[in-house]
Amino acid sequence: MESYGPAVQRKRLSVELLLLVIALHCGLLLAQEPSNQRAALVPWIDNQIPPSDHSSKNAGPANTNNVEEIYIFRSVRTSRIAPTDYCAQSRTSFAEFSFEDEYIFYAVTTAAQDGAVVNTTGNKVASLHACFGKTPDPKIRNFYGEGKIADLSFRGSGKCTTLRTDFPEPGLVVVTCFLDLSGLKDPYVGGMLTTNTMRSLNTTGEKSNPPGYVQPSIATVRLWKRRPPGTRAANIDPSARDQPPAKWTLPSK
C-alpha cells in the first residue's frame, strides 16, 4: 500500500474539509429557497431532454383531443389475386371486379421541424383486405376494404383515381384513393382513409421498379368520435356558412 509524507496528508485533509464545507453550504442555501423556486428546478431539468425523448414516451395518435384521432401510415401490398368470394357484390356493392389485395401498414415518422418523412418502416400497426372493381371511366376504380388499426376494426367504401401514367418516369403510375370508413365500435362515429399512391412495375413488396420510390402508398386516417357528455360544441349559425370567412392570423410562437 502506497504511503504519503505528513505534508501531503495534511494537504489532502485540508482539501477534503473544504469540499465538505462547500457541500454543507449549498445544501443550506437550497433548504432556504422558497418551495416554488425549488420546484422550478424540475421543469428546467426536464426541458433539457431532447424532444425526441418526449415523443417516444408519448407515442399515439397525432391528435389527442376527445373527438378526433389522426394516423399516418405507409402501406405495403403483400398479395394481389383474382377476386374470390370475399369480393362478392353483397359485401362490396359493386359487381365488375378487377383484383383482390391484402396490405399491411407501417407507422411513419416525420421530422418535427419541417414535417419531412424520415422513416416509413416503423411498427406494423394496421392491415387491410381490399377489393377493386371497374367503372365506366377507365381512370376510376371502385374500392372496398375491411381492416384493423391495432384492435379497432373498420370497413370502408370509396374510389381510386389514376392521375398520371409513366410519371415521374416510365413504369410509374400516380393514383389517389379514399375509403369512407364505417363499422367502427362506440364511441367512433366514422372516419376517412386517403392515400397518395405510387404504383410501379413491382406489384407487391416494399421495393419499387424503377427503384427509389415508396410503394404503394402513404395513407392518412382520420377517425371521429362522439363528443363526450358534458362537453360543449360550438354554436353554429347555419347561415354563417354562406358568409365570407373572417381573416385569420398565424399565431405567434
N, C-alpha and C positions, 0 to 999 in steps of 0.2 A: 504494500500500500504506500502510495507516494505521500511524503510529509512536507510541510512548509515551515519556514522560519517564523519567529514571533512577529516580525514586522508585517509579513504577508498575511498572517492570520488576523492581526488587528485591522488591517485594511479591509479584508473580506467582511469582518464583523461590522465595520462601520457602514459598508455598502448595504448589508442586509438590514441593519437598523433603519437606514434612510428609506429603503423601499417599504418597510413596514409602516413608517410614519406617513409616507405618501398615500399608501393604501387606506389607512385609517382616516386620513383627511378627506379623501374622495368619498368614502362611504358616509362620512358625517354630512358632507355637502348634499349628497343625494337624498339622505334622510330628511334634510331640512327643506327640500324643494316641495312646493305645493303638489298635491296629488295629481292635479290636472296636468302639470308640467311633466311629472314623471311618466304619466300615461302617454304623453305625446311622443315619448321616445319610441314606443312600439310601432305606431304607424310610420315613423320616419325610417325605421329599420325595414319594415315591410315594403315600403316604397322603393327600396333599393333592389328588390327582387326583379329580375328581368320580366317583361310582360309575358314572354313565352311560358315562364314557370307558372304564372297565374292562370293562363289559359288552359294549361294541361291539367290543372286541378279542378277546373270548372267546365269540363267538356260537356257538350249537349247541344240542343238546337240553337240556331243563330239568333232566334228571337225568343226571349224567356217571359214575355208577358202572358196574361191569362187567356187570351183569345186567339193567339196565332203561334204556330211553330214553323220555322223555315229550315230547310236542309239543302245542301249542295252535294251532289254525288257525281261519280264517274261510272258509267255503265260499261260492262263487257259482255258481249254476246257469246254465250257458251255453246249454243246449238241453233241450227236452222234446219227444219224438216218440212216435208209436205204436211198440210193441215190434217190433224186427227179429229176424232170425235170431240176433243176438248174445244175445238173451234166451231162447234155446231151453232146454227143460227139462233137456236133457242137460248144460247148463252150470250152470243156476241151481238145479235140483232142484225147482222149482215150475212149475205149468202155467198157471194163470189170471193173465195179465199185465195190468197197468194202463198202464204207460208206461215209457219208457227215457230216462234222463237222462245228461247229462255235466256235470262240475263241475271248477272249478279251486279251489285252496286258497291263501289268503294267510297269511303269518306274522302273528301277533298280538303286540302289545307291551302289557305290563302295567306299572303303577306299582309300584316295589319297596316303597313304604311301606304300601300297602293292597291291592294286587292288582287295582285297578281297570283295566279295559281302556282304553287311551289311543289305540290305533291298530289298525284292523282291515284295513288295506291295505298290509301290508309286501310283501316279495318273494313272487312266485309260486313256491311250493315243492312243490306236490303236485297230483295230478289223480285223478279217479275217473270211471269209466264204470259206471253203475248200472242195475239193473232192479228194478221194483216189481211185486208181484202181490197179488191179492185173497186174503183168508182168510174163513172163516165169520163172523168178527167184523168188522163194517164199520169199527171203530176201529183195527184192526191190519192192516198190510200186510207181506207178505214183502219182504225187502230183500237184494239180491245186488249185489256190486260188485267190480271189478278196478281197481287203480290203482298209482300210484308216489309215493313220498316221496323226492325227489331221485332217486337211481338205484336205490332199493330198491323192487322190485315186490312186490305182495301181491294176494290175493283174500280175500273175506270174505262170510259169510252171516249174516243176522240178521233183525230185525223193526223196524218203525216203528209207534209207538203215538200216536194222536191223544189229547191230554189235555184240551184246551179249544177250543171253537169260538166265533168272534166275541168274542175276548178277547185283549188288554185293551180292544179296541174293535172294532166291526163290520168284517168283512173280513179279520180275522187268525185264524190257527189255530196253536195251540201243540202241538208234536209233539216226541217224543224217539225217537231211533233208535240202534241199535247194530249193529256188524259184528264177528263173531268172526274174526280175521284168521289166515290160513294162507298156504302157498305162499311163505314167506319164505326167503331164502338163509341158509346157515350163517354165523354161529352163532346166528341168531334161531330161536326155537322156537315163537313165536306172538305174538299181540297182541290188542288190543281198541280199536275206534273207537267213541266215543259222541258223540251230538250233543244240543245244546239248540237246537231249531229253531223258527223263526217263519215260517210261510207267509203270504203276502199275496196281494192281487189281481193283483200283477205276478208272473208265473210265473218269468221269467228276469231276469237282470241284478242289479245291486247295489242299486237303489233300490226301496224298499218302497212299497206303496199299501194303506192310508194311509202317509204318509211318516214318516220318523224312526226306523225300526227296522232293525237289522242283519239282512239276509236272505240265504240262508235259515238258516244255522247257524253256531254256534260249536262247534267239534269238538275233542275231545281224543283223542290216540292214545297208547297205552302199548304199547311193544314190549319183549318179554322175550327174553333171550339165555341160551344155555347158560353155566353158571358155569365160568369158566376153570379149567383143570387147576392143581392146587396150592393153590387157594383153598378155604376150609372153610365149608360151610353150617352153620347152627345145628343142634344135636342136638335133635330134636323128639320128645317122647314123645307118641304118638297119643292116649293117654288124657287128655293135658293140654288137648285141645280142648274137653272137657266140663267143665272146671273154671272157676269164676268167675275173671274176669280180675283180675290184680293191679292195685293202684292206681297210676296214672301221674301224675307231677307235671310240669308245664311247666318245662323247664329255664330257669334264669335267664340273662339275656344279660350 
